[in-house]
Amino acid sequence: MEIQPPVACALDLAFGPVAEQVGSPIDVDSQAVVEAARSMALGGRIAARWSRGTLEEILGPLGAEACRMDRRRSAAAELQAEAVAEGISATAAAMGMPVVFLKGAALVMEGLILSGSRGLGDVDVLAPEGREQALQDRLKAEGCFEPEDLPSGEHQLQALGHPLGLAVEVHLCLRGVRCSGRDSAILADLDDLGLTQRVEGLSGDTRVPGLDLLLAHAVVHGLAQHGLNPKGYPMLRFVGDIIDLDLAGAVESGAFERWMPWVERDVSRREVEALADMCRRLVGEQGAVGAWPGSDDSALMLRHLVLGAVDIEYRDSLRIRSLALVMPSRGRSATLLRTLWGATVLTRGQVDALYGKPSSSWGYWGYRLYRPFDLIGRTIRYGSAAIKARWR
């Protein structure tokens, strides 16, 4: 399978070398490039990397403006996330509680990404073991945070909605990062190993992960938690994160050996090395067209991540395996049972998200009764897609 030209162009604009000017416009429909970029959550990153004039040369005024609009949305979300984080840190300080901000919020707070280059839908915060619910309750009591009608997870409490439009998730652990035994790390484990650093300018004991922990968490979050469910953590956003965190440099220098043992229960060394090689190819002169073909691990990884974003049939083919390979925070059986229960017994919020808001309360019961049959149909469709993907 060859890479589609619009997809290749979008990848090169998002990750490849940046020029101050171009010799001639691209020989690809600019609207198709923008659509490909948006399907991979890369519009904002493209606009953040290229000057306005050069981007207009490449994509034309309308295409360039579409990417700039994506960047403005992402930049606004970053400002909102910082404001939400300030409120959470003040609440935690009043409770005498340390907190660690994770994932995208940490990248933004530490200035590790270009402004507006990365979408942000929630703020993730890790609280001390045994005090997570107390923080959740205090945030709700303050009136700005409302619980969303979605089930809690094995590694986090029920999501809280905020008036600024971002969700807040209080985490119980760093799912899949096992730096102190078989279970996913809690805040005390991070303290024992000195894996966090203070955030200046915020209240109380507010921290973010250090570089090793950011990379380990990004890799296991991207590959093990969402690698077979690409919508959960858009896969090309994941690639942007590990490029910005310099995974390739960590593998080349051997620095990744410090954190590889933390994630190797769920992510293999071979996968991490393939990711690093893929990043080197994407940022190099050969670009996406050169990195795409072949049967080596790097090319296979790139095709998996891109097709998971742009090919609906391929994405459907991953669903069956995502259930079989569910990543536990502690025990695999308990995680699998929780996943099955959450997929079958729906809350009102889940019904709204999956099927749209019913016109009456009876509609919720109708969708709940319909759900098992819908899952059977989806299983058949996903299984068919998996067979077709294997032949492809």
Buried (B, 14 or more C-beta within 10 A) or exposed (E): EEBBBBBBBBBBBBBBEEEEEEEEEBEBBBBBBBBBBBBBBBBBBBBBBBBEEBBBBBBBEEBBBBBBEBBEBBBBBBEBBBEBBBBBBBBBBEBEBBBBBBBBBBBBBBEBBBBBBBBBEBBBBBBBEEBBEBBBEBBBEEEBBEBBBBBBBBBBBBBBBBEBEBBBBBBBBBBBBBBBEEEBBBBEBBBEBEBBBEBEEBBBBBBBBBBBBBBBBBBBBBBBBBBBBBEEBBBBBBBBBBBBBBBBEBBEEEBBEBBBEBBBBBBBBEBBBBBBBBBBBBBEEBBBBBBBEEEEBBBEBBBBBBBBBBBEBBBBBBBBBBBEEBBBBBEEEEBBEBBEEBBEEBBBBBBBBEBEEBEEEEBBEEBBEEBEEEEEEBEEBBBEBBEEBEEE
